[in-house]
Amino acid sequence: MMSVNNNELLNELIKNAESGNSKSQYELADYYKSTDNISRHIMWLIKSAESGNANAQFDLAFYFNQGEIFEQNYTEAVKWYKKAAEQGMPEAQFNLAFIYESGEGLNQNYAEAVKWYTKAAKQGLIEAIFNLAILYKTGMGTDTDFETAAKLFRTAAVRGHAESQYNLGILYFIGEGVEKNLFDAKRWFMEAAEQGNVKAQFNLAVCYQELGTNQDLVYAFKLYEKAAQGGLEDAQLNLAQCYEKGIGVRTDTSKAVEIYKAIAQKGNAIAQYDLAVCYKDGTGVRKNWSEAVKWFSKSATQGHIDARYQLARCYENGTGVEKDLGKAAYWYVRAAMKGNANAQFCLASCYERGAGVVADIKKAVMWYQEAVKSGVPGAQCNLAILYYTGNGVDKDLEKARELFRMSAAQGNKVARDYLTKF
């Protein structure tokens, strides 16, 4: 129950609000909100907003945007955010920009997003600075401008914004918008990592694992572990590889399989492939070709190129699955077309032999040539034989000899035997 003094203050507030004072109307709306008198809260909030009070306009927009009290209405939310934004309220400018960027409830308009983020950023709103930097980095609503993005990221980064620190680190790492500088990249990754940014922890780990100078595999492992605990799948994958290969930690292939399996079951194609290889080779788990085929198949279906090749091999050889040359050729094609050199060699052999496909010596030659570009010794030898015999190509002993030499240099015994015939 209000004291006499508070009653007097309330009466004075009501009097001022009724006379049209927008600030008093907003304060009265706030009072009624604190007493859970929502109908009066809204009544005075609307009056204050209509009288031009930016705080009331912002609150009203928020209610419409979130679907609180009112039914969700993005058009009304934009209307009231814009009124507050036009009065210079940075939070309203940011929220308005975010709606335009996300296209939530209305058509996306990146140019408007840039406009309003810029206004809020000029007032120092750190999230607006970051979001504006992202738009300049991606070229959404404006020309791609890495240099401006870098400046904006730096502005937010020096104020401790972790995502900006991480993104600035990326720009230094790749040399976009700033001169490439791995020292500065590590510095900003470190700043963000210490705040718990899992992507920064991961990238910092990569730096300590792969960048020769100042390599620290134990520290890299610990960073992968932190990022993995934060749910980053890339870190979980690298953590599993550390356990599998003994990088920064004692080798524990069973632990590696455990991690691969957990990620693979979530649908990660790389983990599915790595898990399949473990079953294929008996690494950290009993060798099981059926399980290998199962996971190669899942990974291949998602487009993993090496998984497609391995699955084709399984179908060709009948390992872990019933032999099926047609399916083998199917997966060889899909791996070969994506550049897998071993698949190109095997597909060429299929066309030469008519295994799972209609025999076509010209297609065989074409795929052998593709595999030769990658230095596959079997392809070099087989193509050399075609030039030696004139099968599918004009007979050319010089080309044959050159290819035999290339293949023999890599240890191909058949190529060595052919060279004795020259």
Secondary structure, DSSP 8 states (H G I E B T S, - for coil): ---HHHHHHHHHHHHHHHTT-HHHHHHHHHHHHHTT-HHHHHHHHHHHHHTT-HHHHHHHHHHHHHTSSS---HHHHHHHHHHHHHTT-HHHHHHHHHHHHHTTTS---HHHHHHHHHHHHHTT-HHHHHHHHHHHHHTSSS---HHHHHHHHHHHHTTT-HHHHHHHHHHHHHTSSS---HHHHHHHHHHHHTTT-HHHHHHHHHHHHHSSTT--HHHHHHHHHHHHHTT-HHHHHHHHHHHHHTSSS---HHHHHHHHHHHHTTT-HHHHHHHHHHHHHTSSS---HHHHHHHHHHHHHTT-HHHHHHHHHHHHHTSSS---HHHHHHHHHHHHTTT-HHHHHHHHHHHHHTSSS---HHHHHHHHHHHHHTT-HHHHHHHHHHHHHTSSS---HHHHHHHHHHHHHTT-HHHHHHHTT-
